């Protein structure tokens, strides 16, 4: 849909570029508007760890409309009741955390698609521009939008990855290095050799399965070597704090 810039996001990846984005946790929609106007390919609206209400999520999604930036929303749980109102905001993609089995991936896809393919409740509003677009044309589009993105961030998910990748309708795998490391007993030790071997395996299998691959981590060059399609390079608060600290270093001559 043009209102969520998904076509532009996909075309960036199809051109061979890595789509670059940022995690949004602050409530002010100016954050997302600024990200879009600066040229970011997407934002990751974080409703799992950020203190964002549904109304705040709506503001961020809407703020992207006049830019070229695609709004993704990470929900807090793989629950149809949580996903349903987010889907009705017409984001470009939904990111679903802690998907550890094929059955959980199937449930995520079903929650994001209307019958007969899935179980999504039908209450169309923004997605067909409040009735300006034909409902049945929108329903055709909704069979492939938004992107269904599941997070692989636990050793159980790694063990079940082959089966997860075979789930019909699953669009993208998003690797969560920190929680994955925690499930391995090495929380946030992101340079650990074993962890990186596991991440390399996830990337190889995902690309071989023809699925899109994303993350919110760094460094960029390492992920590009792994074939990453999109990456959130930091967060709103992180970039702000970085700017503040840099100003103080310049003042103090450090």
BALOBA-1460 file (C-alpha; in Angstrom, 3 decimals):
// residues 254
<rec num="1" residu="x" x="0.000" y="0.000" z="0.000"/>
<rec num="2" residu="x" x="1.216" y="3.462" z="-0.813"/>
<rec num="3" residu="x" x="0.149" y="4.800" z="2.563"/>
<rec num="4" residu="x" x="2.778" y="2.660" z="4.324"/>
<rec num="5" residu="x" x="5.602" y="2.870" z="1.746"/>
<rec num="6" residu="x" x="6.057" y="-0.914" z="1.649"/>
<rec num="7" residu="x" x="6.624" y="-0.889" z="-2.118"/>
<rec num="8" residu="x" x="9.482" y="1.598" z="-1.720"/>
<rec num="9" residu="x" x="11.009" y="-0.483" z="1.090"/>
<rec num="10" residu="x" x="10.902" y="-3.617" z="-1.057"/>
<rec num="11" residu="x" x="12.347" y="-1.806" z="-4.066"/>
<rec num="12" residu="x" x="15.307" y="-0.608" z="-1.982"/>
<rec num="13" residu="x" x="16.130" y="-4.200" z="-1.047"/>
<rec num="14" residu="x" x="15.493" y="-5.451" z="-4.598"/>
<rec num="15" residu="x" x="18.043" y="-2.902" z="-5.856"/>
<rec num="16" residu="x" x="20.722" y="-4.589" z="-3.750"/>
<rec num="17" residu="x" x="20.847" y="-1.978" z="-1.000"/>
<rec num="18" residu="x" x="20.506" y="-2.691" z="2.703"/>
<rec num="19" residu="x" x="17.418" y="-0.926" z="4.074"/>
<rec num="20" residu="x" x="18.435" y="1.225" z="7.051"/>
<rec num="21" residu="x" x="16.121" y="2.135" z="9.917"/>
<rec num="22" residu="x" x="15.861" y="3.067" z="13.572"/>
<rec num="23" residu="x" x="13.929" y="1.883" z="16.612"/>
<rec num="24" residu="x" x="11.294" y="4.327" z="17.893"/>
<rec num="25" residu="x" x="10.436" y="4.298" z="21.598"/>
<rec num="26" residu="x" x="9.506" y="7.938" z="22.315"/>
<rec num="27" residu="x" x="5.891" y="9.048" z="22.035"/>
<rec num="28" residu="x" x="6.344" y="12.238" z="19.992"/>
<rec num="29" residu="x" x="5.384" y="11.510" z="16.363"/>
<rec num="30" residu="x" x="7.954" y="14.107" z="15.264"/>
<rec num="31" residu="x" x="10.564" y="11.380" z="15.823"/>
<rec num="32" residu="x" x="9.107" y="9.276" z="13.016"/>
<rec num="33" residu="x" x="8.437" y="12.230" z="10.753"/>
<rec num="34" residu="x" x="12.048" y="13.340" z="11.196"/>
<rec num="35" residu="x" x="13.334" y="9.825" z="10.490"/>
<rec num="36" residu="x" x="11.362" y="9.741" z="7.270"/>
<rec num="37" residu="x" x="12.380" y="13.229" z="6.181"/>
<rec num="38" residu="x" x="16.032" y="12.338" z="6.833"/>
<rec num="39" residu="x" x="15.669" y="9.443" z="4.415"/>
<rec num="40" residu="x" x="15.493" y="6.345" z="6.593"/>
<rec num="41" residu="x" x="13.968" y="3.372" z="4.793"/>
<rec num="42" residu="x" x="11.915" y="2.215" z="7.781"/>
<rec num="43" residu="x" x="11.241" y="2.704" z="11.465"/>
<rec num="44" residu="x" x="10.738" y="-0.004" z="14.085"/>
<rec num="45" residu="x" x="7.983" y="1.215" z="16.407"/>
<rec num="46" residu="x" x="8.692" y="-0.701" z="19.592"/>
<rec num="47" residu="x" x="5.556" y="-1.638" z="21.504"/>
<rec num="48" residu="x" x="7.343" y="-4.487" z="23.271"/>
<rec num="49" residu="x" x="9.925" y="-2.519" z="25.272"/>
<rec num="50" residu="x" x="8.823" y="1.056" z="24.585"/>
<rec num="51" residu="x" x="6.033" y="2.711" z="26.640"/>
<rec num="52" residu="x" x="3.802" y="3.208" z="23.601"/>
<rec num="53" residu="x" x="0.014" y="3.173" z="23.667"/>
<rec num="54" residu="x" x="-2.043" y="2.188" z="20.636"/>
<rec num="55" residu="x" x="-2.746" y="5.864" z="20.010"/>
<rec num="56" residu="x" x="0.985" y="6.648" z="20.054"/>
<rec num="57" residu="x" x="1.631" y="3.804" z="17.603"/>
<rec num="58" residu="x" x="-1.047" y="5.242" z="15.326"/>
<rec num="59" residu="x" x="0.679" y="8.627" z="15.415"/>
<rec num="60" residu="x" x="4.019" y="7.152" z="14.388"/>
<rec num="61" residu="x" x="2.509" y="5.067" z="11.588"/>
<rec num="62" residu="x" x="0.601" y="8.064" z="10.259"/>
<rec num="63" residu="x" x="3.652" y="10.351" z="10.490"/>
<rec num="64" residu="x" x="5.449" y="8.179" z="7.946"/>
<rec num="65" residu="x" x="2.771" y="8.578" z="5.298"/>
<rec num="66" residu="x" x="4.125" y="11.776" z="3.805"/>
<rec num="67" residu="x" x="7.685" y="10.432" z="3.674"/>
<rec num="68" residu="x" x="9.316" y="7.428" z="2.007"/>
<rec num="69" residu="x" x="9.715" y="5.602" z="5.317"/>
<rec num="70" residu="x" x="7.976" y="2.276" z="6.002"/>
<rec num="71" residu="x" x="6.542" y="1.869" z="9.530"/>
<rec num="72" residu="x" x="7.036" y="-1.509" z="11.221"/>
<rec num="73" residu="x" x="5.441" y="-2.229" z="14.596"/>
<rec num="74" residu="x" x="6.877" y="-4.726" z="17.075"/>
<rec num="75" residu="x" x="4.068" y="-5.995" z="19.262"/>
<rec num="76" residu="x" x="4.594" y="-7.302" z="22.780"/>
<rec num="77" residu="x" x="3.282" y="-10.820" z="22.205"/>
<rec num="78" residu="x" x="2.106" y="-13.314" z="19.599"/>
<rec num="79" residu="x" x="-1.548" y="-12.778" z="20.458"/>
<rec num="80" residu="x" x="-4.359" y="-12.158" z="17.925"/>
<rec num="81" residu="x" x="-6.045" y="-9.714" z="20.290"/>
<rec num="82" residu="x" x="-2.862" y="-7.624" z="20.496"/>
<rec num="83" residu="x" x="-2.127" y="-7.840" z="16.787"/>
<rec num="84" residu="x" x="-5.634" y="-6.996" z="15.535"/>
<rec num="85" residu="x" x="-5.800" y="-3.263" z="16.382"/>
<rec num="86" residu="x" x="-2.194" y="-2.775" z="15.254"/>
<rec num="87" residu="x" x="-2.950" y="-4.401" z="11.898"/>
<rec num="88" residu="x" x="-5.901" y="-2.055" z="11.435"/>
<rec num="89" residu="x" x="-3.463" y="0.879" z="11.524"/>
<rec num="90" residu="x" x="-2.039" y="-0.444" z="8.201"/>
<rec num="91" residu="x" x="1.670" y="-0.663" z="9.061"/>
<rec num="92" residu="x" x="4.131" y="-1.958" z="6.480"/>
<rec num="93" residu="x" x="5.053" y="-4.861" z="8.723"/>
<rec num="94" residu="x" x="4.518" y="-6.376" z="12.143"/>
<rec num="95" residu="x" x="7.396" y="-7.830" z="14.153"/>
<rec num="96" residu="x" x="6.395" y="-10.648" z="16.483"/>
<rec num="97" residu="x" x="8.846" y="-11.533" z="19.278"/>
<rec num="98" residu="x" x="9.888" y="-14.910" z="20.672"/>
<rec num="99" residu="x" x="8.492" y="-17.169" z="17.961"/>
<rec num="100" residu="x" x="10.078" y="-20.486" z="18.908"/>
<rec num="101" residu="x" x="8.194" y="-23.104" z="16.888"/>
<rec num="102" residu="x" x="6.469" y="-23.683" z="13.569"/>
<rec num="103" residu="x" x="3.140" y="-23.764" z="15.383"/>
<rec num="104" residu="x" x="3.764" y="-20.310" z="16.845"/>
<rec num="105" residu="x" x="4.796" y="-19.020" z="13.407"/>
<rec num="106" residu="x" x="1.613" y="-20.455" z="11.890"/>
<rec num="107" residu="x" x="-0.424" y="-18.698" z="14.590"/>
<rec num="108" residu="x" x="1.319" y="-15.402" z="13.808"/>
<rec num="109" residu="x" x="0.538" y="-15.668" z="10.095"/>
<rec num="110" residu="x" x="-3.079" y="-16.638" z="10.799"/>
<rec num="111" residu="x" x="-3.551" y="-13.628" z="13.082"/>
<rec num="112" residu="x" x="-2.326" y="-11.304" z="10.306"/>
<rec num="113" residu="x" x="-4.521" y="-12.604" z="7.462"/>
<rec num="114" residu="x" x="-8.267" y="-12.474" z="6.867"/>
<rec num="115" residu="x" x="-10.378" y="-15.645" z="6.385"/>
<rec num="116" residu="x" x="-10.276" y="-18.102" z="4.798"/>
<rec num="117" residu="x" x="-6.491" y="-17.954" z="5.031"/>
<rec num="118" residu="x" x="-6.375" y="-16.697" z="8.601"/>
<rec num="119" residu="x" x="-8.430" y="-15.515" z="11.558"/>
<rec num="120" residu="x" x="-7.980" y="-11.730" z="11.404"/>
<rec num="121" residu="x" x="-11.152" y="-9.829" z="12.262"/>
<rec num="122" residu="x" x="-12.403" y="-7.479" z="9.565"/>
<rec num="123" residu="x" x="-12.796" y="-3.837" z="10.595"/>
<rec num="124" residu="x" x="-11.261" y="-1.917" z="7.715"/>
<rec num="125" residu="x" x="-10.746" y="1.793" z="8.195"/>
<rec num="126" residu="x" x="-7.388" y="3.376" z="7.454"/>
<rec num="127" residu="x" x="-6.130" y="0.575" z="5.197"/>
<rec num="128" residu="x" x="-8.488" y="1.442" z="2.335"/>
<rec num="129" residu="x" x="-8.233" y="5.173" z="3.015"/>
<rec num="130" residu="x" x="-11.523" y="5.362" z="4.876"/>
<rec num="131" residu="x" x="-13.478" y="3.932" z="1.978"/>
<rec num="132" residu="x" x="-11.759" y="5.866" z="-0.820"/>
<rec num="133" residu="x" x="-10.256" y="2.622" z="-2.150"/>
<rec num="134" residu="x" x="-12.344" y="-0.366" z="-3.197"/>
<rec num="135" residu="x" x="-12.762" y="-2.763" z="-0.283"/>
<rec num="136" residu="x" x="-12.285" y="-5.892" z="-2.349"/>
<rec num="137" residu="x" x="-9.142" y="-4.549" z="-3.994"/>
<rec num="138" residu="x" x="-7.797" y="-3.867" z="-0.509"/>
<rec num="139" residu="x" x="-8.668" y="-7.408" z="0.593"/>
<rec num="140" residu="x" x="-6.562" y="-8.769" z="-2.275"/>
<rec num="141" residu="x" x="-3.632" y="-6.621" z="-1.181"/>
<rec num="142" residu="x" x="-4.106" y="-7.667" z="2.445"/>
<rec num="143" residu="x" x="-3.254" y="-11.253" z="1.514"/>
<rec num="144" residu="x" x="0.389" y="-10.171" z="1.383"/>
<rec num="145" residu="x" x="0.420" y="-7.064" z="3.596"/>
<rec num="146" residu="x" x="1.619" y="-6.241" z="6.125"/>
<rec num="147" residu="x" x="4.857" y="-8.209" z="6.201"/>
<rec num="148" residu="x" x="4.757" y="-10.963" z="8.813"/>
<rec num="149" residu="x" x="8.118" y="-10.792" z="10.564"/>
<rec num="150" residu="x" x="8.976" y="-13.259" z="13.334"/>
<rec num="151" residu="x" x="11.873" y="-12.888" z="15.710"/>
<rec num="152" residu="x" x="14.320" y="-15.736" z="16.169"/>
<rec num="153" residu="x" x="15.773" y="-14.948" z="19.569"/>
<rec num="154" residu="x" x="15.902" y="-18.196" z="21.537"/>
<rec num="155" residu="x" x="17.796" y="-21.469" z="21.203"/>
<rec num="156" residu="x" x="14.455" y="-23.292" z="20.919"/>
<rec num="157" residu="x" x="13.696" y="-21.250" z="17.806"/>
<rec num="158" residu="x" x="17.101" y="-22.145" z="16.364"/>
<rec num="159" residu="x" x="16.396" y="-25.839" z="16.917"/>
<rec num="160" residu="x" x="13.045" y="-25.445" z="15.154"/>
<rec num="161" residu="x" x="14.239" y="-23.052" z="12.451"/>
<rec num="162" residu="x" x="13.929" y="-25.483" z="9.532"/>
<rec num="163" residu="x" x="10.261" y="-26.045" z="10.329"/>
<rec num="164" residu="x" x="9.610" y="-22.343" z="10.987"/>
<rec num="165" residu="x" x="11.031" y="-21.403" z="7.581"/>
<rec num="166" residu="x" x="8.583" y="-23.763" z="5.875"/>
<rec num="167" residu="x" x="5.512" y="-22.006" z="7.298"/>
<rec num="168" residu="x" x="3.423" y="-20.603" z="4.401"/>
<rec num="169" residu="x" x="2.916" y="-16.850" z="4.524"/>
<rec num="170" residu="x" x="5.945" y="-16.116" z="6.682"/>
<rec num="171" residu="x" x="7.733" y="-13.189" z="5.036"/>
<rec num="172" residu="x" x="10.762" y="-12.425" z="7.131"/>
<rec num="173" residu="x" x="13.061" y="-13.592" z="9.909"/>
<rec num="174" residu="x" x="14.371" y="-10.998" z="12.367"/>
<rec num="175" residu="x" x="17.314" y="-12.047" z="14.528"/>
<rec num="176" residu="x" x="17.405" y="-10.857" z="18.140"/>
<rec num="177" residu="x" x="21.036" y="-11.301" z="19.264"/>
<rec num="178" residu="x" x="20.615" y="-10.141" z="22.873"/>
<rec num="179" residu="x" x="17.749" y="-12.425" z="23.863"/>
<rec num="180" residu="x" x="19.309" y="-15.240" z="21.846"/>
<rec num="181" residu="x" x="22.527" y="-14.829" z="23.812"/>
<rec num="182" residu="x" x="20.512" y="-14.806" z="27.043"/>
<rec num="183" residu="x" x="18.923" y="-18.139" z="26.171"/>
<rec num="184" residu="x" x="22.450" y="-19.486" z="25.701"/>
<rec num="185" residu="x" x="23.524" y="-18.280" z="29.159"/>
<rec num="186" residu="x" x="25.741" y="-15.472" z="27.820"/>
<rec num="187" residu="x" x="23.424" y="-12.450" z="27.929"/>
<rec num="188" residu="x" x="24.613" y="-9.567" z="25.718"/>
<rec num="189" residu="x" x="28.021" y="-11.162" z="25.080"/>
<rec num="190" residu="x" x="27.560" y="-10.413" z="21.403"/>
<rec num="191" residu="x" x="31.189" y="-11.158" z="20.455"/>
<rec num="192" residu="x" x="30.948" y="-14.739" z="21.733"/>
<rec num="193" residu="x" x="32.147" y="-17.155" z="19.052"/>
<rec num="194" residu="x" x="29.415" y="-19.741" z="19.633"/>
<rec num="195" residu="x" x="26.682" y="-17.104" z="19.465"/>
<rec num="196" residu="x" x="28.028" y="-15.795" z="16.188"/>
<rec num="197" residu="x" x="28.205" y="-19.288" z="14.743"/>
<rec num="198" residu="x" x="24.522" y="-19.711" z="15.607"/>
<rec num="199" residu="x" x="23.663" y="-16.340" z="14.044"/>
<rec num="200" residu="x" x="25.610" y="-17.282" z="10.899"/>
<rec num="201" residu="x" x="23.577" y="-20.497" z="10.685"/>
<rec num="202" residu="x" x="20.272" y="-18.616" z="11.032"/>
<rec num="203" residu="x" x="21.306" y="-16.218" z="8.267"/>
<rec num="204" residu="x" x="22.396" y="-18.994" z="5.894"/>
<rec num="205" residu="x" x="19.184" y="-20.958" z="6.341"/>
<rec num="206" residu="x" x="16.952" y="-17.886" z="6.055"/>
<rec num="207" residu="x" x="18.552" y="-16.738" z="2.822"/>
<rec num="208" residu="x" x="18.490" y="-20.275" z="1.407"/>
<rec num="209" residu="x" x="14.753" y="-20.413" z="2.142"/>
<rec num="210" residu="x" x="14.201" y="-17.205" z="0.190"/>
<rec num="211" residu="x" x="12.960" y="-15.253" z="3.214"/>
<rec num="212" residu="x" x="13.771" y="-11.645" z="4.001"/>
<rec num="213" residu="x" x="16.343" y="-11.193" z="6.778"/>
<rec num="214" residu="x" x="16.467" y="-8.349" z="9.305"/>
<rec num="215" residu="x" x="17.823" y="-7.333" z="12.687"/>
<rec num="216" residu="x" x="18.306" y="-4.447" z="15.086"/>
<rec num="217" residu="x" x="21.996" y="-4.750" z="15.816"/>
<rec num="218" residu="x" x="25.425" y="-3.909" z="14.474"/>
<rec num="219" residu="x" x="28.010" y="-3.480" z="13.132"/>
<rec num="220" residu="x" x="26.561" y="-2.966" z="9.667"/>
<rec num="221" residu="x" x="29.463" y="-4.490" z="7.713"/>
<rec num="222" residu="x" x="29.291" y="-7.795" z="9.568"/>
<rec num="223" residu="x" x="25.566" y="-8.109" z="8.961"/>
<rec num="224" residu="x" x="25.941" y="-7.210" z="5.313"/>
<rec num="225" residu="x" x="28.416" y="-10.074" z="4.961"/>
<rec num="226" residu="x" x="25.658" y="-12.313" z="6.314"/>
<rec num="227" residu="x" x="23.230" y="-11.103" z="3.659"/>
<rec num="228" residu="x" x="21.065" y="-8.865" z="5.837"/>
<rec num="229" residu="x" x="18.218" y="-7.149" z="3.962"/>
<rec num="230" residu="x" x="17.281" y="-4.554" z="6.586"/>
<rec num="231" residu="x" x="18.785" y="-3.358" z="9.830"/>
<rec num="232" residu="x" x="17.802" y="-0.904" z="12.562"/>
<rec num="233" residu="x" x="21.088" y="0.756" z="13.473"/>
<rec num="234" residu="x" x="20.000" y="2.292" z="16.757"/>
<rec num="235" residu="x" x="17.161" y="3.935" z="18.654"/>
<rec num="236" residu="x" x="15.746" y="7.418" z="19.028"/>
<rec num="237" residu="x" x="16.978" y="7.773" z="22.613"/>
<rec num="238" residu="x" x="20.323" y="6.227" z="21.685"/>
<rec num="239" residu="x" x="20.993" y="8.663" z="18.854"/>
<rec num="240" residu="x" x="19.926" y="11.566" z="21.063"/>
<rec num="241" residu="x" x="22.224" y="10.489" z="23.903"/>
<rec num="242" residu="x" x="25.070" y="9.983" z="21.430"/>
<rec num="243" residu="x" x="24.631" y="13.546" z="20.184"/>
<rec num="244" residu="x" x="24.561" y="14.979" z="23.700"/>
<rec num="245" residu="x" x="27.730" y="13.114" z="24.711"/>
<rec num="246" residu="x" x="29.539" y="14.161" z="21.558"/>
<rec num="247" residu="x" x="28.799" y="17.818" z="22.266"/>
<rec num="248" residu="x" x="30.245" y="17.478" z="25.770"/>
<rec num="249" residu="x" x="33.357" y="15.728" z="24.419"/>
<rec num="250" residu="x" x="33.931" y="18.576" z="21.964"/>
<rec num="251" residu="x" x="33.542" y="21.111" z="24.745"/>
<rec num="252" residu="x" x="35.989" y="19.276" z="26.964"/>
<rec num="253" residu="x" x="38.453" y="18.613" z="24.138"/>
<rec num="254" residu="x" x="38.161" y="14.858" z="24.365"/>
